[in-house]
Amino acid sequence: MNKIILILGVLLFSKSCFDENKDGVICTEIFASVTIEVTGSSLDDYYTVRASNNDTIRINEDLFGENVYTVLDDNYMPELRNDRDEFTFFGIIAGQAVVSEKIVISADECHITKISGKDIVIL
């Protein structure tokens, strides 16, 4: 009896860590983000541009600490689903672009993933 309760508990717990999307694919409930750290100075503004369509993405959140900026997060996954593209992260200080970093990002049915690009930029 204890084994059955343990097995049911494990199954219920593992189900709570996953979510089935509209296509029937089971995804984890994590929220993925691609970030870049800029050392040497804080940026006044920043944004990301998708190369293939010039889509400008602004994610102005301070979730990852000082001088760590979000390039892209899972909110953009539907636009990139099952594809990859090059994105350019722009960092602005006093109206001038001081950072321009190319980052390749892909997405599957659930989350975005960084393929290539710098993790840290030193000003």
N, C-alpha and C positions, 0 to 999 in steps of 0.2 A: 504494500500500500504506500509506504514512504517513497519507494522508487517511482511510482506513478505520479505522486504529488510533485516530486523533484523534477521529473521529465516535463510535466505540464507547466511548472514554474519557469523552467529554462525556456520552453517554447514561447510562453507569453512574454518573458523578458526580451528574448531575441526579436520577436515581432515588434516590440516597442522601439527598437533601434532602427527599424527600416520602414519605408513608406512606399506603397505601390503607386506609380504615376498613372496617368490616363491611358498609356499604351500597354499597361500590364507589366511594366518593368519595375522590379523592386529596387529602390534606391535607399541608401542610408540617409538619415535625417541630418547629417552634418551640413553645414553651410560653407562651401569652399570659397576662398578668396585668393587672388594673386596680389602680392604686395611687393613694394620696393622700398628700401631704406635709403634715405638721402642724408648723408653726414656732412657736417661742416656748416650748415645753415638750415633754418626752417623755411619752407616754401610759403609764399603768400597765397598761391592758388595752384591747382593742378587739375589735369584732365587727361583722358585717354582717347585716341583716335584710331578707329578701325581702318586698316589700309584698303580693303576691298570696296568699301562704300562711303568712306569719310565720315562715318557715324561718330559723333563726339559724345563721350560718356563721362559724366561727372559723378563721382562717388565721394562726397565730402563727409566722411566719418572718421572719427579718431578712436577706432577700436583696437588698434594694435600697438599703441604707444607713440611716444614723441618721435617725430621724423620718420615714421613708417606710414606709407601712403598706399591706399588700395588702388590697384591698376584696374582690376575687374573682379566681379564676384558672381555668384550663382544667379543673381537677378537677371544677368545677361544671357544665361544658358539657353533659353528658348530661341534666341536669335542666332546662336552658334551651334545648336544641337547637331551632333554627328558631323562636325566640320572642324576645321582649324583655320586660323588667320593670323596675320601679323598685326599687332597693335603698337602704337607709339605712345609712350607715357611722356607728357610734357609737364615740367615743373617751372613755375613762374616766381620770380622775385623782382619787385619794383617794376612790374610791367614787362620784364624781359624773360624770355625762355632761357633758363640756365640748365635745364635737364631735357634731353630728348633721347629716350631709350626705346629701342625696338624690342618687343617681347612677343614670342609666338605662343598662342594659347589655343587649346582645343577644348571641345566639349563632347561628352557622350550623351546618353539619355538622361543622366542625372546631375553631373557636375562639370565644372570647368577644371582644366589642368594646365599648368605652365609647362611648355615644351622646351623653350629656350629663352635666354635673356638674363640680364644681371639681377642679382638680389640686392646689391648695395652699390650706390653711386656716391663718390666722394667729390664734393665741390671744392 
